[in-house]
Amino acid sequence: THFGFKTVNKEDKEDMVKEVFDSVSSKYDLMNDVMSMGIHRLWKDELMNTLNPTPGSHLLDVAGGTGDVSFRFLDRIKNSPNYFPNIASSSTLKSSSLPSSATVYDINQSMLNEGKKRGLTMGYTDLSDPSIDWVQGNSENLPFKDETFNCYTVSFGIRNCTNIDQVLREAHRVLKKGGRFLCLEFTQVPNPLLRYAYDTYSFNVIPVMGQLITGDHDSYKYLVESIRQFPNQDKFAQMITDAGFKQVTYKNLTFGVVAIHSGFKL
Ligand code: SAM
């Protein structure tokens, strides 16, 4: 099958990934809920618990898709006790807090467009505080200056990249000193029995559900196969360290179906 990407070249893989997300963008949020039985929401909440952002933070959410992680980040800022929006009113006695922002960065414009629509319904725009903007591009090559952001997240996005080492080097470059890298990604279930159950579910059930909901069996088959190809937790932690990050750690969620990797630029 042409989805066995060990045999495809770089351009083919990029085209294929683009095609996969083009074909699923409008049903992407629904599919996430169906495939993970809603658990992806808890995983993303846990990612935000780990980051625990405060006003004045600037997030780069790479492979941010329709903005799930960024919206959580903005909601946290808004609910923070130190958040005072910048409202020009003479009756406002409290000084405003530092502005905060999230930049959603994704290779696929149709995913960003879906997200932008969601953002408007939630009141988040490039002019709101906290603000959100949507930038299209490849995670291997970021159009941002060195030391721009305090936080970098990549949620279910690094697995699809052709050159993961390059993605990590770019993450390190755009983070400020003291900034944090966090990655949420499908990983390897360490327990063999649980792994067997999980493999059976993902190989047999997910492509069929993908077919039923989006009419696209192969895209979901590709997504499942790409999980198998991704390095295990320890190997990925080593890659993050090799890119220059310090204090690299990870925690498994849901028996290691996914993990959150963390590193700091010091
Ligand atoms: N982060 C979002 C979430 O957790 O819901 C979206 C994850 S979605 C599974 C993966 C995203 O990665 C897609 O939106 C896809 O377009 C994007 N993507 C794939 N390869 C990319 C690349 N090389 N550079 C930037 N984005 C990429």
Boltz pocket constraint, residues with backbone or C-beta under 6 A from the ligand:
constraints:
  - pocket:
      binder: B
      contacts: [[A, 17], [A, 21], [A, 62], [A, 63], [A, 64], [A, 65], [A, 66], [A, 67], [A, 68], [A, 69], [A, 105], [A, 106], [A, 107], [A, 108], [A, 111], [A, 137], [A, 138], [A, 139], [A, 140], [A, 154], [A, 155], [A, 156], [A, 157], [A, 160], [A, 161], [A, 162]]
      max_distance: 6.0
